[in-house]
Amino acid sequence: MVLSRIWADIDGGIPSASPTPATREPVPLPARTGVAALSWASVAAASLAAADLAGSARVDLDPDRIAVAYSSERHFRWDGAPMQAWAPLSGFFRSSDGWVRTHGNYPHHAAALRRGLGLDPAAETEAVASALRGMPAGVATQAITAAGGLCVGVAHENAVVDAELRATPLVEVTRIAASEPRARSWGVPDAPLRGIRVLDLTRVIAGPVATRTLALLGAQVLRIDPPALPEPEWQHLDSGHGKRSALLDLTSADDRRAFERLLGTADVVVTGYRAAALERIGLNPEALAERHPGIVVGRLTAWGARGGAADRRGFDSLVQAATGIAWLESGDGSRPGALPAQALDHSAGYLLAAGVMRTLQRQSDAGGSWAVDVSLRRVAAELLGMPRTGSPQPNGPPPDAAAHVQGFEVDGRELITARPAIAYEGGPEEFAAPRPWGKDAAVWLDE
């Protein structure tokens, strides 16, 4: 059972309160792969970890709420209008010998994609499609990647590689240095992480879902972004609940000093950038632990944190394409398909949050500096090893989205976003409002 393996990875025991997760029916995320089971197990792991901190005896998840949370971008509304999740240069394109998947949601990635194909900076979708049709998938991938863009060939699954990955932890928890325990007391049941400080160096979905979960449970979460790489506002608001958001340029001496002051009293640092890139600026787990003994570092990567993959850019959609998931989810086999949600991202986020929570408890009792690692590639291997449905037909009626969203007013604008997926007896049932991107001071509120 996936949940049992997750719990063994992050803890090695059972929750002291022994909560029993329960579900009434499969999560309504229709797919040929076991997305319903993966999503339930991932949210259950985070709920169990939170329940144990809160002293709660029961976890009872709502499958419909999980489905809405996993597909939150479809339910997001800004002044009543939906948002477009994919930019024109993100998607499947034919190559001369198959298919590729590109990602160009960020302007700098779209620019790099055009540059890699030798196109004009203003080239539109058809020009990109035409260039790709004339190139083998491997050549296109190499050229775009070398230019700093994102492109992968759409591959079939590799059973040997996936089996090797499944022999490794889904959530890897490592004691990276010795240190004294940090005395902590856990807050009230609906905010057990009150008093915990979290620095959030993540973007897009998986990392923000992890830190949003920690904020939901009472942690003070401060997201730090580089000023030169703005986040799409709707994307930030869809996963920024309960966090503050500040801008620091870590290549600037003054901003780096401000960042190190924040680090000095942080309990947790969560990173979502390439592992090798973080190492180059001294933000890998070992360097953080040397400067700040007792830190817990949550690290989310696309392809893994070690080896050549550690410096490879990636997103959920690209991992789906490169691992065979896209072909498994294809309709008639003539064109690649996709999961019904960015399920690798969301699952990785809940798994990372669960690992961080359990590791905070472990650090409080036994000391040490710790790293908690989750990768989209490893989550994909888990999904590929799970029982398959054989059909993407719905396993029940679609969820009533209106029952599982909540509204906010942010800067005078009306937002609708998904409600929390995690649930335990006495736990929080709604998110706090998200804050606008980059508008907060880079300081802890209680200093």
N, C-alpha and C positions, 0 to 999 in steps of 0.2 A: 504494500500500500504506500502510495507516494507520501502521504502525510506522516506516516511512521518513519520513513526514511529521512524526511526533512527534519523531524524532531530529533532524530538520532544525530544528524549532522550538527545541529545548532546547540545541542544540550547534552545528549548521551544519557538522559534519564527521563522521568515523566514530570509533568507539572505538579508542583506541591499541592495545588488545589484540586487536581484531577478533573478539570472540566471535560465534558464529553461533547465533542462537536456533533451536530445533527443536521440533517438536510431533509427536506420534504420531497424533493424531486431533482432531477439533473438541472444544472445551470443551462438556461436556454441560449446557448451559443452554438448553433448547428454547424458541424464540421465533420469531415471524414476522419480527422485525428481526434484525440481525446482531450480537446480543449475544455469541455465541461468539467471533467475530472481534475485537470490541472488547475483551472481557475479556482475551483472549490478548495482544493488542498492548499493552495498558496494563501488564500484569504483566511482559511482555517488556521494555518500556522501563525500568521500575524495575530489573529484573534486569541489563540491559545496563549501566546507570549504576553499579550496585553492583559488577559484575564488572570494570569499567574501573578503579574505585578500588582493587580488590583485586588487580589484575593477573592476573585469571583469563581463560582463553582460551575458555571454553565456557559457554553458557547452554542448558539443556535443561529445558523446563518440563513439568510433569505436568498435563494437562488436567483430570483428576479433582480434583486438589488445588486448582486454580483455582476449579472449580465449588463445592467445599465452602467455600472461603474467601469467595467472593462471597455465599453463602447462609448465612453463619456463624450467624445468629440461629436458624436451624432446627436447628442441631446443638449449640447451647449447652445445657449442663445444669448445674444448681446443686443439689447433693445429689441428683442423679438426676432432677430434675424439669425439664421444658422451661419456657421463658419465653414469655409472650405479647407478641409484638412490637408489636401495635397496640392502642391504647386504644379504648374504645367510640365515642368521637366522632371517630375517624380513619377515613376511608373515602369511598366514593362514595355520594352521596345524589341522589335525583331532585329537580329543580327544576320550576317550572311550565312551562319551555320546554326542558328538557334535563337535564343532569347537572352536579353540582359535585363536587369532591374537597376534603375538609377534612383538617386535621391538628390533633389535640388530644392528642398523647402527653404533652406537658408540662402540668401542672395550670394554669399561668397562661395557656397557649394555649386550653385547654378553657374556662376561665372567660371569656376574651375572646370566644370563639365564642358562648357562651350570651348574653353581654352584647350582642353585635352583633345577635343575633336577638331581643332583648328578652325573654329567657326567665329564669325563676327560676334562681338560682345552683346549685340542686341538680337542674336539669332533666336527664333521662336521654335515651337515644338516640332513643326514639320521639317525644319532644317536639321534638327537633332535626329529625328527619326530617319531622314534620308541618309545622313552620314553613318548612322549605326547600321542601316541595312546593307551598306557596302563594306562592312568590316566583320571579321570573325569576332566572336564574343570575347575570346582571350585577348586579342589585340586591343579591342575597345576598352576592356577593363584595365589593361596595363596602361594605356595612354591616359585615360581619365584619372586613374589613381595617381600616376606620376605627376599630374598637374594639380593634385590636391582635391580632386573630386571624388564622387562616390558612385561606383558601378560594380556589379558582380554578374557573372554568368549564372543563368538559371540552371541549376544542376539537379540530378536525381540523388536520392539519399545514398549515403555511404554507410552501410550497416556495420562495417568493421570499425570505422572511426567513431560512430555513435556508441557502439558497445564499449569501446575504450573509455570514452568520456563518461558513460554511465557508471563506470567503475570508480570514478572520482566523486567527491561530495558535491551535491547539488548546491549546498551552502557551505563554503569552506571557512572554518573558524580557526585562526592561527594565533598562538601566543608569540609575539614577535620580540618581546623584551620583558625583563623583570621590572617591577615597580611595586610600591606599596598600594594596598587597597585604598580606594577613595570612598570614604564613608558616605553613604547615601541613604535617604529614607524615601519611600515611595508615597506619592500623593493620594488623594481621594480616588475612589473607584472610577470616576469619569475623567480623571486627569492624573493617572499614576506616574507620568513622567514629569510632573511639575517640578521645576528646579533644574532640570537637565538642559544643558546648552548644546545646540547642534549647529555647526557650520555646514551649510549646504552648498557644495560646489558641483551642482548637477544641472542638466537641462534636458529638454524634451520630455520623455514620459517616465521611464523606469526609475531614475533617481528622484525626480520630483514626487512620484507616487510614494516612494519610501519615506521621504522627509515630510510629505503631507500627512502620512500616517503617524509619524512621531509627533508632529504638531497637534494633530487631532487628540492625542493622548496627553497633551499638556506640556510638551517640551517647548522651549523657546528656540525657534528655528530661524536663523538668519541666512538667507541666500545671498551669495556673493557672485557677481558676474563681471566679466571684463566690459568696460564701456564701449569698446569697438565692435562688440558682437551682440547687437540687440536681439532680444527674444521676441518672436511674434506675440503681440499683447494677448490675444485670445488664448494662445497656447499656454502662456504663463498663468493666466487667470484660471484655466481649466484644471490646473494641478497646484496652484499656489495657496490653497486655503490655509489660513492660520499662520502663515509665515510672513516675515518681513523681508524686503528685497533691497540690497544696496549694491553699489558699483565700486569696484577697486581694480586698478591696473597693477597687477603684481610685478610688472617690470619697472614700475616707478618706485623709487626708494621710499618716498613718504607713504604711498599706499601699501607697500609691503610691510612697513613698520606698523601701520594700523592693523593690517591682517594678522601679524604676529602677536599683537596685543590681544586680539580676539581669540587667537589660538591658545594663548596662555591660560585662559579660564574655561575653555571649551571642554565638554565631556566627550563629544562625538564630532568627527569630521566625516562627511559623506561626499565621495567624489564620483563623478560620472564621465570624466575625460579619459583619454587614452592613458594607460598605465605608464608607458614609456615617456609620454609627454609630461606627466606629473613628476616623474623621477627627474627629468631634466631641470625642473624648477624647485626641487627639494620638497615635494609634497607627496612622495611615496610613503607608505606606512612606516617603514624603518626610519626614515628621516624625521617624520613627525613624532614618532615615539622617542627618538633621541632628544629632541628639543622639549617634548612635553610628555614625560613619563605618566603612564596611566590612561593615555588616550585610547579611545575605541575608534578605529577607522573602518568605515563601511565603503567598500569599493565596488562599483558597478562598471563592468566593461562589456563591450559587444562580443569580442572574440576570445577573451581570456586575458589574464594579467601577466602571462609569462611567455617568453619566446618571441618569435617574430610577430605573432598575432598581437602582442601588446601595443604595437604602434600602428595598428590597422584601424581605420575609421569604420564605423558601422552603425546601423539602425535596425530596428525590428524587421522592417520590410526586406532589408538586404539579407539578414540572417535567414529569414523564411525562404528566400530565393536560393541562397547558396547551399542550403542543407537538404533540399528536396521537399520541403513542406509545400512550396508553391505548386509543384507538380502533383503532389498528393491531393491538394485541394482544387486541382483543375476540374473543370466541368466535364468536358468530353476528351480531354487530353490534347486538344489542338492549341490551347493557350494556357499559360500558367494562371493559377488562382491565388487566393490569399485566405488567411484565417478570418473569421468573422469579426475579429477585433485585434488590436495590437497586443495579443495575448502573451507574447514573450516578454514584452516590456512590463505590462501590468503584473504578471506573475513574478518577474524578477524584483519588482519594487516591493511587493508584499513579503517575498522571501528575505530580501535584504533588511527590511524593517524588523522582521521576526528575529533574524540573527543578531541585529544590533541590540534589541531589547534583552535577549537572553545573555548576551555578552556583557552588557552593563551589569546585570545581576552577578555574573561570574566575576567580573572585575571588582565589584564591591566586596565580594567575599574573599577572593583569593589573590587580588592584585594582578599586576601584569599590564602590559600594553598589548592590544589585540587588533587583528585585522579580520574583517568579515568580507568574503569575496563571493560575488554572484556574477555570472556572465550570461548574456543572451544565448550564446552558443551552447552553453551547458544546459540551459533550460530547453533549448530546441532538441537536444539529444534526449532529454527526459521525455518530452512530448512524443518524439519518434519511437520511443520504446514502450509507450503506453498502448493499451488496447484501442483499436480503431472501430469506428462505427460503420464504416463502409458506405455511408450515405450522409450528405449534408442536410438531410431533411430535418425540420424542426422537431424537437422531442416534446413539444407541447406548445401551447399558445405563446405568442411573444409577450414579453413583460409589459405591464402597464407603466410606461415611463413616467407618467404624471405623478405616480405614487412614490417615485424614487428619485426625484430631483428636488432642489431647493433654490430659493431666490435670494439675491443680494442686491444692494446698491453700492456700486464702487465708482467713485468720482462722478456721481450724478447719473450714472448709467445703470440700467437694469441687467443683471446677469441671471441666467439659469444654469446650474451645473448639477452633476450627479451627487447623490448623497453618499456617505461612507459605506463601504462594503463590509468592513470588519464589524463584528458585533459580539458582545458578551454581556452577561447580566450585570446591570449597573453601569455599563459603558456609555460613552457619548453617542448620540444618535444623529447629530448634525455637525457640519463643519463650521468653523469661524470663517468670516469673509476673507477672500484673497485680497492682497494689497497690490497696487499698481507696480509694474516692473521698475526697479531701480530708483524708487522715490524715497527710500528710507536711509537714515544715517547708519554708518558702519560701526555701531556700538551695541553693547548688550543693554537691554532696557533697564535692568536692575542694578546698573553700576552708577 
